[in-house]
Amino acid sequence: MAQPTGYATAYEEFLFPDQEPGTLPTHIDITTALNGRPGVQVVVAVDKPHDVENRAHADNHRETGDPAGAETPDRHGDTVRFQLTGEGFSVEWFHMIAVPVEYNTGDGQTQGGDMVTLPDARPEYAIRKAPFKVYDCLQPITSADGNGRESRRPHDSDDRRAGLSDQDSKATPILSSVRTDQNVHATPNATAQSMHTVTVPIIDDRAALYLTLQPNPGITPGRYRLELTVETSAQNNDPWSIALDITVVNVIIPPEQFHVSNWFSLPAISRMHHADMGSPRFLEVLDQYIEAMRRTRQDTFFIEIDQTCVTSREPYTFDFEYLTPIIERFFAAGMTTLEIGPLLSRGFKPDGMPNMLTDAFTCAMAPDVPFESTQGYDITTAYLTALAAFLQRHGWQRHVLVHIHDEPDVHCPSEDALAARRRQYYMAVAMLKKHLPNARVLEAIKTDSFRGGLDVWIPTTSGYEAEQRSFERMRDLGDKVWNYVCCEPEGHWLNRFLDQKVIHSRLLFWGFERNRLSGFLHWGFNQFPEGMNPFQATSCHNPTGLGTNFPCGDAFIVYPGNDGPWLSMRLEAERRGTEDLELLRQLRERNPELHNRLIAQVFRSNTDYSDDEATFDCIYRQLLGALAE
């Protein structure tokens, strides 16, 4: 009898549907904290009978939240069966879906220019030459399918234990909590209560599974074994077992202190899930998006105010109450800080494109009115008066960060233009503080040229390293410094593009800790423009008019599933990165020298790092071991 082939890993790495299959491993070693959630990827290669042709992919070229056109089984009923046996852990099951990477990322550091490219050879900083497909999308296998974990719904349980975020307590308990002996042996005579089975569809001769494992509450630190059995429908294949040997270390990942803000799009949620904004269906789906954000320890949420709040223009009046049920949900889910804005706009050129190079800001809610005009002052005053009253009415005024205007010193054509922007920015800050004295101003920024106007500085990783002394000085003077990445920096710089190693999304957070940063911001949680289907193309239109399309995966890190957001391998890597950061911070308090030495083995700068997955796994084990002592 033949053995099934494929590939399996617990490392932080991408897998590919055209990857050359080999013999599946007989065991995988995993190390985790008491409240960790490591993951395992398994891809099984299945040869179709010669008389069966691939089923044609569904014709689905419309914008949609239904991913049916992305991948379909080779033929109806073709699946691979996975069975997990053992004790002590809760499990989540996902079907991994391969998504297209139609371009490679450019090699620049700044926005503009060739952000995407189709090179003749693989760029040395890319994992593959585009186009290719990669397993990034994670479709939950739910009880609605008759298999797998229970459907993910927010706020199902108030289960809490020390060090867990809201999402840490929501994995479905599948297996009872009983420890094996220290020598690790297979669990004999497993009962139905310690066994769980799922089926995964075969797509393009591959069945791709991702599962996460979380130690159950009250588990004793030690060595455990779970058995993952793979059964294919191929007549010549025997079932194949993979022993998952798990070391549970006596370490608890602390509650989050580091701040995370992934900008999301409410209109995209409405559009991709066919739910009218504010409707019960919309709010139900929004809860699932919030749950996905909290999974990565996100604590700050950005509500981008648009002209929906304008109730009249003669004179200008504003009402923000339509946002109440939305904002309430984020706070109820455990988020601590409302990020809101903007106050100013760049205005628009006659062709409708944003005036990226302007030296004269306009009012965000009246983009045709110059901010410095008398009318602009009156509109902004009315806007801030209504906003302050709204926030105070709900008790949110002490939990708010405000954007004046994104990247005010980026795309600036001259020093005179920069001086003009600075003058207007400071005027807006003064007006804000008059109405909301407890509000803090944060901004994506390139340099420290807006000193006195910001409380939270957010340069890109490349901008931070270029001006590191300046930003460290602002931090030493009492301000906070975060980092962000977006469509820049590119090339060898750590980012979370789909043509980079997925471990880069995790290594970013080791860099944040090395540089003693307070937070991370990214613009693209689900920023799908109209007409985009990320199951068919992962690069999207760049509305600034500067440069090419955005890099593949830049605009999003979740996928619009037919039942809510579907996670991604990049989001999982980011989640583990946020957990690593809190562990590293804990080690810094106990042993600064070891803390610095461990980080230096994988991160020296955002272009000088070690992204070998096996090496990283070894360093991570050392981190847990040091904290357990």
N, C-alpha and C positions, 0 to 999 in steps of 0.2 A: 504494500500500500504506500502511496506517495504522501509526503508531508506538504501541508499548505505553505505557500511562500508569501512574502510580503516584507514589511518592516515595522518595527515597533520601537518606541523610545519614551523615556521619561525626562529627557533633556529638553531644554528650552530651544527648540529648533523647528523650522518649517519642514513639512513633508510635501511631496509632489506626486500627482497621479501617474506621471510617466517615469518615476524613479525606478531604477532596476531592482526588481524584487530579489530577496535572498531568503535563506532559511530563517523563519521566525525564531526569536530567542526563547530559551527555556526558562529564563528568569530575568527579572529587572529589579535592581536595588533602588530604593527610595528612602529618603530621609525627610522628616517633617517635624515641625513644631506641634505642640498639643492642639493648637487651633489653626494649623496650616491647611492648605488645600492643594496638594500636588496633583499633577495631571499626567496621564499616560495616553499616547497616541498609538493606535494600531491600524495599519492598512494591510488588508489581505488581498493578494492577487488571485483572481479567479478566471480560469480559461473557459471561454464559452465553447459549447459544442460547435463544430464547423457548420452545422446546418441551421444555426440560429444567428441571425444578424442583429446588430444593434438596433434597438428601437429608436426611431428618429426623435430628436429633441423637439419639445413643444414649440410651436410658433408663437412667441410671446415677446414682441418687440415694442410693446407699449410701456410707458412708465407704470410701475406697479409696485405694490407691496407684496404681491404674490410671486414667489420665486420659482414658480413651476417651470418656467422656461430655462432655468439655469442648468439643471441636470435632471435626467430622468433615468429610471432603472433600465438596464439593458433589455430586460423583458419582464413582463408582469410576474410578480411572485419571486423573483430572484433576490435572495438575501443571504447574508451570513449570520449565523447565530453565535452570540457571545454570552457566556455564562460565568458569573462571578460567584465564587464560593469562599467563605471565610467568616471571620468575626471581628467586630471592633470598630467598624468604619461606616460612614454614610457615603453614598455614591451619587454622582450626577452622570448622566449619559448624554452624549451628543453624537449626531451624525455629522462628520466633517464634509463640507462641500467645497470643492475646488472652484476658485474664482479666477477670472482672467487678469493677467498683468500685461497690458497691451503695449506699454512703453517702459523703458528704463528711465530712471531719474537723471537729470543733468548733473554736472559736477561743480556748479557754482555755489556760492555762499549766500547770495542775496536774491530777493524777488526780482522777477524780470528775466528776460533772456530765455534760454532753452531749459525750462524746468523739466521737460520730458523730451526723450530722444529715442530714435531707433538706430542704434549704432551698428556698424558692421561686425563688431566683436563685443563680447561681454565686457562692460566696464569693470575695472578691477575692484571697485567698491560694491558691485552688485552680486547677488547670489546666482543670477542667471541672466543670459541675454534674452531680452523680450523679443517676441511675445512668448509667454508661457502661462501655465496655470499652477496655483499653489493652494494647499488646503489652509484656508483662513477662517471661513465661515463655519459656525457651530450651530447646527439646528438641534434644539433639545428634543430628545426622545421622551415623549410624555405618556402619561397613563391614558390620555385620550386615544393614543395609538394602540392601546392594549399592551404596551410594553414600557419598560424603562421607569424613570423617576416620575414623580407626580408633577402635574402641570405647575409651572412657576407662577405664583401669584404673590403680590406684595402683602406684607403685614399678616401672613397666615398665622404667625406665632409671635408671642412676646418672649420666647426663649432667649435668655441672655446668660453669658458667663464671662468671667473676667477676661478683658483683652479682646473680645470679639466685637467687630462692627455689626450693624444690623444684619448684613447679609451672611456673616459667618455662621449664624444659627439656623439658616434656612435650607441647608442640604437635607434631602429626605433620608431619615434613618432607615437603612435597609438591613444592616447587619448588627447583631447584638454585640455588646461590649464584653468580650472575654479574651484574655491574653493567652498566647501560646507561651511555651517555655523559651528561655534565652537562646536556645540553639536553633530556633526557627524550624518547625516541621510542618508538613502539609496537614490540613484539617481533615481528619478521617470522618466518614459517615456523616457528611453535612446534612442537616435537616432542611426542610423547605424554608424555614425561617432564616437560614443563613445562606440562601442561594437566590440569585436574581438573574434573569435572562432578558436579553434584548435581541432584536433582529435589526440589521442594518442593510439597506438596499445596495445592490451591486450596480455601480455606474462606471462605464468604460472599463470593465474588467476589474474594478477595485471596490472593496467595501471598506470605508474609512470611519473609524470610531475614535472618539475622544472621551475619556472618563476622568472625573476628579474624585479624589478620596479624602475624606475628612475624618480624623479620629472622633469617635463619639465622646460626648461629655462623660467625665469620670474615668476615662481610660487610664491605665497605668503605663507610664513610660516603659519602653522595652521594644523587643523585636516581635514582629507579627508576620504572618504569611496569608495572603489571599491567592486564590487560584483562578486565573482567567482562562477559560476554555473556549477555543475557536472551532466551530463546526461549519463546514461548507457543504453545499449540495452536490459537489463534484463526487462522482461515484468512486474515484480512486484515492480520495483523500481521507485520512484518518483524522479524528479530532486532535487538536493540538493544545497543550496546556502551557501557559506562561505563569510561573510563580512570581508574584509580586511580593518581594521581601521588603517590608517596611519597618524602618527604625523610627519610633516615636520618641523624640527627645523632650526632656523635661524643661521646655521653654514655651512661654506664651508670647505670641506677637502682641505688643502693646497697642492700646487704642491709638488712633491716628492723632498726631500733632502736626504733621506736614499737611499743607493745604493743596488740594487738587481741584481744578476747574476745567472740565471739558465742555466747551460751548456746544449747545444742542439747538436744533431748529424745531420750534413748535409747528410752523407751517409744513415742514417736511413730515412730521409725525401725522398731521392731519391728512396730507396728500397721499402719502405712501400707504396709509392704513384705511383710507376711505372713511374717515371719521370727521364730522364737522367739528371745528374748533369749539371747545367748551361743552360738547355733548357728553352724555354719560359714557358712550363708547370711547370717545377721545380721552376722557379722564382715566378710564380703565387702562388704555394702552399707555398713557403717560406714566401711570404708576409702574408699569413694567420697565419703561425707560429709566425711571428714577432708581428702580431696583438694580438695573444694570450699572448705573453710575455708582451707587453705594457699594456695589460689589468690589470696586477698585478703590474704596475708601475716599471717594469724592465727597467733600464737605462744603463746597462752595458752588453755587449755581447761578448762571447768568441769564437774566431775563432781559432780552433786547426789546426795548420799548419801540413800538412803531406807531403809525398815525391812527391806529384803532382808538387810542386814548383821546383823540381830538374830538370834542363834542360840538364845537362851533368855531367859526373863524372870524366872526364879526360881533364881539371881540373873541379872541382865542380863549376857549375854556377846555378843561381836561378832566377826565374821569378814568381812574385806574382800577375800579372795582372789578372789572372783568378778569383781572389777574388774580384776584383773591383765592379762588379755589385751586389755582395752579400753584401759587406760592405756598399755600398752606400744606400742600402735599409734600413739597420738598422738605419743609421743616419737620413735618410729622414723620418722615422717613429717616430723620437723624442728621440732615444737613444743618449746618450752623450759621451760614453766612449767605445773604442775598447779594448778588453782584448785579448791578443794574446800570442802564444807560442806553445810548449816549446822550450828552447834552448838545453836542455840536455835530455838524455835517461838513463834508468837503464841498457839497453842492454838486451840480451836474453840468456837463458840457452840452452844447446844443444837440449833439447826437444821442444824448441820453446816458452816456457813459459817465461814471464818477470822475470828478475833476481832481485826480490824484495829486497834481502838482500845484494846487491852489495855495495862495498866501492869504486868502480871506475866507474864514469859516462862515458857515450859515447856521441857522437854527435847525436842530435835528427834526423838529416837528413842523418846520416851515422852510424846506431846503432852498427856497427861492428868496428868502429874506436874510440879508447880511446880519450876522450876529452883533456887530458893533453899531448897527444903526439903532435909532430910537425905537423903531418898531421891533427890532430884534431883542432889545433889552426888555421891552414890555412883554413880548411873547415868552421869553425865557423866565422872567419873573413869575408870570402866571403858571408856567409849567412847573417850576420848582415849588411854588406855593401849594399847588394841588398835590404834587408828589410827596412833599413833606407831610401834609395833612393825612394822606393815605397811609403812609408808613407809620405815623404816630398813632393813627386810629387802631392799627393792628399790633402795635407794640414792636415793630420791626426796625425802628429808627436807629437802634444801637447795634444792629446786626447787618449793616449795609456797607458795601463797597460800591463806589460810583466811578464809571468811566466818563471822562469828558469827551475825548475823541481818540480812537484807536491809532496807534503809531504816529503821533504828531510830528516826530522828527524823522520819519521815513518818507521817501519819495519827495524830498525837499530840494527844490532846484537851486537855491542860493542861500547865502547867509542872511540876506535881507528878508527872504521868505520865512526863514526859520525865526528871525526876530519878530516878524509880524504874527506868526502862529503862536509864539511864546506869549506875546502880549495878550492876545485874545484868550489863550488858555488860562492864564493867571486871572483874568477878569472872570471867566466862568467858574474857576475854583472859588474865588471870593464870593460870588453869588451863591454857590452851592453851600458854602460853610455858613453863610448868613441864615439860610433856611434849614439846613441840616448840620448843625455843628458837630454832631457825633459821627457823621459820615467820613469814611476814609476814601481817598482817591487812589485808584490803581490804574496802571496803564502799561500796555506793551510799548516799549521804548527802545531806542537805539543807543543813546548816550545819557549822561547825567545833565544834559543841558537844560532840563526843566526843574532844576533844583528849587525847592520851596513850594513846588506845585503838587508833588506826589507824596503819598505815604507808602505806597507799595510799587516798587520798580520791577518791571518784567521785561528784561532784554531777552533776545534769543540766546541760545547757548553760544553761538559764534560771537554775538555782540557782547555777551558777558565776558568771554575770554579776551576779546580785543580791548575792553575797558575794565578789566577786573579790579584794578586798584581803585578806580573811581567808584565802582559799585560797592566794593568792600568799605570804602570810606562812608558812603551813604548809610550802609548797614551799621557801621560803628557809631554813627551820629543818631541812631535810633529808628531809621526807616527799615522796612522789610524789603528783601530782594527775592524775587522768584525767577524762574526761567520759563521760556516757552520755545517750542518748535512749531513749524507750520510747513509751508511749501519751501521754506529754507530752515536751516542750512542743508545743502545737498552734498553729493559726493561722499567723501569718507566721514562726514560728520554723523554722529549718532542721530537717528530719527526713527520714525515708525512707518516708513514707506514699505510697500509690498515687495519691492525688489531688494530690500535689505534683509539681513538676518533678523529673525524675530527676537532674538536675544537682545538686540539693540534697544527695544522698547523697555527692557528690564534694566539694562546697564545705565540708561539715562538716570535712574534714581540713585544708583551708586555714585554717580557724578554729583547729583544734587546734594547728597550727604557729604561728600568730600569737600564741596565748596560752601557748606553750611548755609544752604539756601532754605527758604521758608515755604516755597510752594512751586507748583507747576501749572501751566496753562496751555491748553491746545484749543484751537478754534473748531476742530472737526470731530464732533461725536457722531452726528448724523446729518451733515450739511449737504443733503442731496438736492441739487438744483432741479428745476422742472425738466422732465424728459429723461432723467438719469435712471438707469436700472443697474445697480452695482453687481448684479449677477451676470451681466453681459459686458460691462465696461467699468473699470475702477478708477480711471482718470476722468476728470470732468472739466467743464468750461471754467475759465478764469474770468470773472466779470470785471476785473480792474482794468483790462485792456493792456496790461503790462506783462509781456512774456507769453509763453505758450500755456497750454492746459496745465492744471494742477497735477502733481505727481500721483501715481496710482496709490490709492488708499489714503491720501492726505486729507480728504474731506470727510472721512468717516472712520469709525472703529467699531461700529455695530452694523448689522444688516437688517433691512426691513422684512422680517419674516411674515408669513401669512397669519400669525397669531400674536404678533408683537415683535420686539427687537430680538435678533439672534446675535449672540456674542461672537467674538473673533479670537483667534489665537493671539493676535496683537494685544487685545484687551486683557487676556489672561496673563500675558507677559507683563503688561503694565501693572496689573493687580499684584502679581508677585513682587514686582519692583517696589511698589509702595510698602508692602510688608517687609521686604528686605531693609528698606530705609529705616523703618522704626526699630528693627533689630540692631542695625548698625548704630543708630543713635544710642540705644541702650548700652551697646558695647563701648562706645566712646566715653560714656560716663564711668564705666568700670575699668577700662583698660585702653586709654587713648593710643598707646603705642601699637598694640595689636590691631586696633581699629584701623589705624592708618596703613599698617602693613598689609592687612587683608584687602583693603580697597585698592592699594597700589598694584596688587597682583592682577587686577582686572581693569582698572580705570586709572589713567594718568591725566587725560584730558578728553574732550569730546571728539578728538581725532586720533588719540593715542590710547588704545585700549586692547584688551585681549578678549576676543569674542568666540574662542573655542568653547563649545558647550560642555565638554567633559571637564575641562579645567575649571570652568565656572562652577559646575556642580561640586567639584572637590572643595573649592573655596567656600561655597555655601555650607557644606557639611562642617567645615572648620568653624564657621561663624556660629552655627547652632551648638557645636561642641564647646566652644569657648563660653557661651552664655549659660550652658548647663552646669558648668563647674562651680 
